Amino acid sequence: MKLGRRQFLASAGATALTASLSAPAVWAQGAKEVEVGLLVPLSGLYARFGTSCRQGAEMAVDRINKEGGIKSLGGAKMKLVVVDAGDTAEKAKSAAQRMVADYPNMVGVSGAYLSTLTLAASEVTERAKLPMLTLSYSDLITDRGFKYIFQTSATAASQAKQAMPVVLKVAKSAGGDPKTVAIITDNTAASVASVKPMREGLLAEVGLKIVVDETFTPPLADATPLVQKVRAARPDLLFFLPTVISDAKLVLEKMNEFGMGQGRVPTMAFGIAMFEPDMLQTMSPDLLQGMIGSIGSWGGKGHEGIASELKAKYKEPWVDQNVISTYGDFIVMRDALEKSGKADRESLATSLHTLDGGPSKYYPGGVIKFDEKGRRVDAGLAIIQWQSGTPVTIYPDSLAVAKPMWSKK
């Protein structure tokens, strides 16, 4: 059958795209650069968080290159390619498809911040056999039997289980004794995964009774109905799980309006939306004082050099999860490349699966080693708290820079 010119070009383009998705990149011997990627949201609802990831990636790659590049590859430098993942699953998937098509020599990538975006993008990177390191929390990310995904944060379910006894210990040490809890969460993948074990018995196991359980779709238009339910129930503790800064502000401002600020209802957040510098742009530090957060990672003791560089280069006041975790991703990528002595996707994936890098420096707890699912072995969590206008690490002791405090009703 004869094909017209347009049909032929369309067919050829489709074939090329399929090939780029399935064929692993091969590094040319003697090449001067090794191409690595960062796929994060740089536009839309989550752009602030993607920007933090980019800062961490740029600092890490700059450090690696200044220290001599990948020595087992003859000093080859890392070349960072940054791609905007957008703010929806569809956009993230499309961005990942463009990335693997446009950069066939890319050997590894870090991304894509939000679990919903990572779940979509990793479907593409898996088919392309492109190793992906992620700070995203959702358990589903590494429950799909994928071979090219590596989760550096503790999963959402694991974080919830680890956080509960710590939070209760903090409360009791400061004179609190919570018995009832309200849950307000958005419906993104990581938030859903975090509250799932709470609803299924975790809170009951530690003696907490759920009196409010509400889920919303971001962005939130009006926080009044949610906050009214919390006010009516008068819980001892609020678990709040937003992923958009504007949603966090709406709820906290409405709580303060209704006389339910931190002094009345101690609040614990899961994820970083409540702890970004942007919160201080339209909100008084007094409204945030004492708020606790369970986070996959956070800057703390031992990260002073990174904090100084971040402040000097980007005018950022503290090292958040996205900065420190993404920084760590590229250090881990470098170590895996050093170990393999090759810069192709398959070799990098094999090296990551067999890596045993010792105690973790850039993620809390555990070691730089991945299990058969691609989860970092014994991954812990950081617990932070707003104190005097800054979110400081209060747990674990190895990272803590301040003692915890607890607001009483």
C-alpha positions in Angstrom: 0.0 0.0 0.0 1.4 3.4 -1.0 1.6 6.2 1.6 1.1 9.8 0.9 3.9 12.2 2.1 1.9 13.4 5.2 1.0 9.8 6.1 4.6 8.8 5.8 5.9 11.6 8.0 3.2 11.0 10.6 4.1 7.3 10.7 7.8 8.0 10.9 7.2 10.5 13.8 5.2 8.0 15.7 7.8 5.3 15.2 10.6 7.7 16.4 8.6 8.6 19.6 8.0 5.0 20.4 11.7 4.2 19.9 12.7 7.1 22.2 10.3 5.8 24.9 11.7 2.3 24.9 15.4 2.6 23.9 17.8 3.3 26.8 20.2 6.2 26.3 23.8 5.2 25.7 26.6 7.5 26.8 29.4 8.0 24.2 32.7 7.0 25.6 34.9 10.0 26.1 31.9 12.4 26.3 32.4 15.6 28.3 28.9 15.7 29.8 26.3 13.4 31.4 22.8 14.6 30.9 20.5 14.4 33.9 17.0 15.8 34.3 14.7 17.6 36.7 11.0 17.3 36.0 9.0 19.5 38.4 6.1 22.0 38.3 7.4 25.5 37.3 3.9 26.9 36.4 0.5 26.7 37.9 -0.6 25.8 41.5 2.7 24.1 42.5 5.2 26.4 40.8 6.6 27.6 44.2 7.6 24.0 45.2 9.1 23.2 41.8 11.2 26.3 42.1 12.6 25.0 45.4 13.4 21.7 43.7 15.2 23.5 41.0 17.3 25.4 43.5 18.4 22.2 45.2 19.2 20.6 41.8 21.3 23.5 40.6 23.3 23.7 43.8 24.0 20.0 43.8 25.0 19.8 40.1 27.2 22.9 40.6 29.0 21.3 43.6 29.5 18.0 41.7 31.0 19.7 38.7 33.3 21.9 40.9 34.5 18.8 42.7 35.6 17.3 39.4 32.5 15.7 37.9 32.1 12.0 37.6 35.6 10.7 38.2 35.0 7.1 37.0 33.8 8.7 33.7 37.0 10.7 33.2 35.7 13.8 35.0 32.6 14.1 32.9 30.4 17.0 34.1 26.7 16.7 34.9 24.5 18.7 32.5 21.2 19.6 34.1 18.0 19.7 31.9 15.0 21.3 33.6 11.5 20.5 32.4 8.2 22.0 33.6 5.8 19.3 34.7 2.8 21.6 35.0 0.2 21.2 37.7 -2.0 18.3 36.5 -1.4 14.6 35.9 -2.1 15.1 32.2 0.4 17.9 31.9 3.0 15.9 33.8 2.6 12.9 31.6 2.8 15.1 28.4 5.9 16.8 29.8 7.6 13.5 30.5 6.8 12.3 27.0 8.4 15.4 25.5 11.4 15.1 27.8 12.3 11.5 26.8 11.7 12.3 23.2 13.8 15.6 23.2 16.6 14.3 25.4 17.4 10.7 24.3 20.8 10.9 26.0 19.4 11.7 29.5 20.4 8.9 31.9 18.5 9.8 35.0 15.9 12.3 36.3 14.5 13.6 39.6 10.8 14.6 40.0 8.0 15.4 40.0 7.3 16.9 43.5 3.5 16.1 43.9 2.7 12.4 44.1 -0.2 12.9 41.6 2.3 14.3 39.1 4.9 11.6 39.8 2.5 8.8 39.4 1.6 10.1 35.9 5.2 11.0 34.8 6.7 7.8 36.0 4.5 5.7 33.7 6.4 7.4 30.9 9.9 7.2 32.4 9.4 3.5 33.2 8.6 2.7 29.6 11.7 4.7 28.6 13.8 2.8 31.2 14.8 6.1 32.6 15.7 5.9 36.3 13.7 8.4 38.4 14.4 9.5 41.9 11.5 11.1 43.7 10.7 12.7 47.0 6.9 12.1 46.5 5.2 10.2 49.3 2.4 8.1 47.8 2.8 4.4 48.5 1.4 3.6 45.0 4.5 5.1 43.4 6.6 2.0 44.4 3.7 -0.5 44.7 3.4 -1.0 40.9 6.3 -3.3 40.3 8.3 -0.7 38.4 12.1 -1.2 38.1 13.2 2.3 37.3 11.6 4.4 40.2 13.4 5.1 43.4 11.6 6.7 46.4 13.9 8.6 48.7 11.2 9.8 51.2 9.4 7.5 53.5 6.0 6.6 52.0 2.9 8.4 53.2 1.6 5.5 55.2 5.0 5.0 56.8 5.3 8.7 57.7 1.8 8.6 59.4 2.8 5.6 61.5 6.1 7.1 62.5 4.7 10.5 63.3 1.8 9.5 65.7 3.9 8.4 68.7 6.3 11.3 68.3 3.5 13.8 68.2 1.8 12.4 71.3 5.1 12.3 73.1 5.7 16.0 72.2 2.2 16.9 73.4 2.5 15.1 76.7 6.0 16.4 77.4 4.6 19.9 77.0 1.5 19.3 79.1 -1.0 18.3 76.4 -3.1 15.1 76.3 -5.1 15.0 73.0 -8.0 12.5 72.8 -10.0 13.7 69.8 -8.8 14.8 66.3 -10.2 16.5 63.2 -8.9 15.7 59.7 -9.1 18.2 56.8 -7.3 17.0 53.7 -7.3 17.7 50.0 -7.7 14.8 47.6 -4.2 14.6 46.1 -2.4 11.3 46.1 0.0 11.8 48.9 -2.7 13.3 51.2 -5.1 10.5 50.5 -2.3 8.0 51.3 -1.4 9.7 54.5 -4.9 9.7 56.0 -5.7 6.2 54.8 -4.0 4.4 57.7 -5.3 7.0 60.2 -8.9 6.2 59.2 -8.2 2.5 59.1 -7.2 2.2 62.8 -3.9 4.0 63.3 -5.5 6.8 65.3 -7.6 4.4 67.4 -4.5 2.4 68.2 -2.9 5.5 69.8 -6.1 6.5 71.6 -7.3 9.3 69.3 -10.9 9.5 68.2 -11.8 11.1 64.8 -14.6 13.7 65.3 -14.3 15.5 61.9 -13.2 14.0 58.6 -13.4 16.2 55.6 -11.9 16.1 52.1 -11.7 18.9 49.5 -10.5 19.4 46.0 -7.8 22.1 45.5 -7.9 25.0 45.0 -10.3 25.8 47.8 -12.8 28.5 47.2 -14.2 29.0 50.7 -12.9 27.5 53.9 -15.9 28.4 56.0 -17.9 25.1 55.9 -14.8 23.1 56.8 -13.8 25.3 59.7 -17.3 25.5 61.0 -17.4 21.7 61.4 -14.1 21.8 63.3 -15.4 24.6 65.6 -18.5 22.6 66.3 -16.6 19.4 67.2 -14.0 21.2 69.4 -11.2 18.6 68.7 -8.0 18.5 70.8 -5.9 18.3 67.6 -6.3 19.1 63.9 -4.6 17.2 61.2 -4.5 19.4 58.1 -3.2 18.1 54.8 -3.2 20.8 52.0 -0.8 20.8 49.1 -1.5 24.4 47.9 -0.3 27.4 49.9 -3.4 29.4 49.1 -5.6 26.6 50.7 -3.4 26.6 53.8 -3.8 30.3 54.2 -7.6 30.2 53.7 -8.1 27.6 56.4 -5.7 29.2 58.9 -7.2 32.7 58.4 -10.7 31.4 58.8 -9.7 29.5 62.0 -8.3 32.6 63.4 -11.4 34.6 62.4 -13.5 32.0 64.3 -11.3 32.2 67.4 -9.6 28.9 66.7 -6.0 29.9 66.2 -3.0 27.8 67.4 -3.7 28.7 71.0 -7.1 27.0 70.8 -6.7 24.1 68.4 -3.1 22.7 68.0 -2.6 21.9 64.3 -0.4 19.4 62.6 0.3 19.4 58.9 1.5 16.6 56.7 3.6 18.0 53.7 5.2 21.4 53.2 2.5 23.8 52.0 2.1 25.2 55.6 5.9 25.9 56.0 6.9 27.8 53.0 8.2 31.4 53.3 5.2 32.5 51.2 3.0 31.9 54.2 4.6 34.9 55.9 3.7 37.3 53.0 0.1 37.6 54.0 0.0 36.0 57.4 1.3 37.0 60.8 3.9 34.7 62.3 1.7 34.7 65.4 -1.0 32.7 63.5 1.6 30.0 62.7 3.4 29.9 66.0 3.6 26.3 67.4 2.2 24.6 64.3 3.8 21.2 63.8 4.5 19.4 60.5 5.4 15.9 59.5 7.7 16.2 56.5 9.6 13.7 54.3 12.8 15.8 54.8 13.9 19.2 56.0 17.1 21.2 56.5 18.6 20.9 60.0 21.8 20.1 61.8 24.6 19.4 59.4 23.1 21.3 56.5 24.4 24.8 57.5 26.6 25.0 54.4 23.7 24.4 52.1 21.5 26.9 54.0 24.2 29.6 53.6 24.6 28.9 49.9 20.8 28.9 49.4 20.4 32.3 51.1 23.3 33.8 49.2 22.2 32.5 45.8 18.5 32.6 46.0 17.6 34.8 49.0 15.7 31.9 50.5 15.5 32.0 54.4 15.6 28.3 55.1 16.2 24.8 53.5 12.9 23.1 52.9 12.1 19.5 51.9 12.3 20.2 48.2 15.7 21.8 48.3 17.4 19.3 50.5 15.8 16.2 49.0 16.4 17.2 45.4 20.0 18.2 46.3 20.3 14.7 47.7 18.9 13.1 44.6 21.7 14.4 42.4 24.4 13.4 44.9 22.9 9.9 44.9 22.9 9.9 41.1 26.5 11.0 41.1 27.5 8.2 43.5 25.6 5.6 41.4 27.3 6.8 38.3 30.7 6.6 40.0 29.9 3.1 41.1 28.8 1.9 37.6 31.5 3.6 35.6 29.0 3.9 32.8 26.5 6.5 31.9 23.5 4.8 30.4 20.1 4.3 31.8 20.3 0.6 32.4 23.7 0.8 34.1 22.5 3.7 36.3 19.3 1.7 37.3 21.4 -1.4 38.2 23.8 0.7 40.2 21.0 2.4 42.1 19.4 -1.0 42.9 22.8 -2.3 44.3 24.0 1.0 45.9 24.9 0.8 49.6 26.0 4.3 50.4 25.9 4.2 54.2 24.0 6.5 56.5 21.8 9.1 54.8 23.0 12.7 54.9 20.3 14.5 53.0 17.2 12.5 53.9 16.2 11.7 57.5 16.9 8.3 58.9 18.0 5.1 57.2 20.7 4.6 54.6 21.4 5.3 51.0 20.1 1.9 49.8 16.9 0.8 48.0 14.8 -2.3 48.6 13.3 -4.5 45.9 10.4 -2.0 45.4 12.8 1.0 45.0 12.1 2.4 48.5 14.9 3.8 50.5 15.7 1.4 53.4 14.6 2.5 56.8 13.6 6.0 55.6 12.5 8.2 58.4 10.8 11.6 58.6 11.4 15.1 59.9 9.1 16.9 62.3 9.2 20.6 62.2 7.5 23.5 64.0 6.9 27.1 63.5 8.8 29.0 66.2 9.3 32.8 66.1 8.6 33.0 62.4 10.7 30.1 61.2 9.9 26.4 60.7 12.7 24.6 62.7 13.5 20.9 62.9 12.5 19.4 66.3 12.9 15.7 65.3 14.9 13.5 64.9 17.6 14.5 67.4 20.3 14.0 64.7 18.7 16.9 62.7 17.0 18.9 65.5 17.9 22.5 66.0 15.2 23.4 68.6 13.1 21.9 71.4 9.4 21.2 70.7 6.6 23.3 72.2 2.9 22.6 72.5 0.0 25.1 72.5 -2.8 24.4 75.0 -6.5 24.9 74.5 
